[in-house]
Structure formats: C-alpha cells, structure tokens
Amino acid sequence: MKRKHFFVTCFTLLVILYGCGNAEQKTAQNAPAAEPAKTEPATADASPKGIGKFTNVELTHPLDQKMAAAGKAIYDVKCGSCHKLSGEKLVGPGWKGVTDRRQPEWIMNFVTNVDEMLNKNAEAQAMLEVCMVRMPNQNLKDEEARQVLEFMRKNDGKN
C-alpha cells in the first residue's frame, strides 16, 4: 500500500511539473516579439587615433624597460585573465601585433575610455562583434595606460 501511495505521489508531482512547464512555454510562445535592439548610428568614428584625450603619444626609443616591467605587472593583475600575449583570442583578442595594427593614441584611448570607444569607434565595435564581450573599464590612470602600451611594444619585439 505504501509503495502504491509513493508512485501515485511521484506521478502527481510529475504531472504538476509538466503542466507548469507547458504553461510557461505557451506564455513565452504567445508573448509579443521583443523590439529589435537599437544600434549606434552607421556613422561610427573611424579615426585611427580613437576617441579620447590622447592625440599625441610620445614613444621612447629605445624601449623603456622600467615602464614595460610596470606594464607587465598591470597586465598580470588586470589584463591577463582575458588577453593572451600571443595572437590567440581568449575572452578578448590576443595582444601579439597590436602595436602594428593600432596607433599608440588609439590603444591609450581604448584602455582609458573603453565605454565610449566601444559605443562610437568603428574598429572597437568590430572587435566587439568578434569577441562578443564588452571589455570592462579597468580604471587605468594615464601613466598606467602608458606603461601597458610600453609592455605591448615589448611583447611585439619593439626596441
């Protein structure tokens, strides 16, 4: 008798759970379609220097090793979990060759002004389409951003 009662109880629970699931599915099926997401205007900024306060970044020749070491320390804490030093994509794009593809001003503007760059810069938007994850603002100070840039240059074999 107890066994029969157990099976009846289990069967009843399954019927209730199944019924609730169908109701939610039917509600979702009958719901009006969501409006398409609004996108930025087609006239995104295509400036090779990006959007932000950096219009002229003075590079060191030869490479500033102290600055590059400080940039590596920042990379280890704030960047390395999403970016590989090779060209391989992790969460974000790999860093290999970035200083050949982008101007120093663009890199500095991107890491210090990430939200506006992702919203308005054509190249940043193209990267977002590939990576499909917005880079979080790391709140780098200007000096830290410059150190990261120097580390990127070192990673690319610049002297």
ABEGO torsion letter per residue (X at the ends): XAAAAAAAAAAAAAAAAAAAAAAAAAAAAABBBBBBBBBBBABBBABAAEBEABABBBBBOBBBAAAAAAAAAAAAAAAAAABBABABBBABBBABGAAAABBAAAAAAAAAAAAAAAAABAAAAAAAAAAGBBBBBAGBBAAAAAAAAAAAAAAAGBX
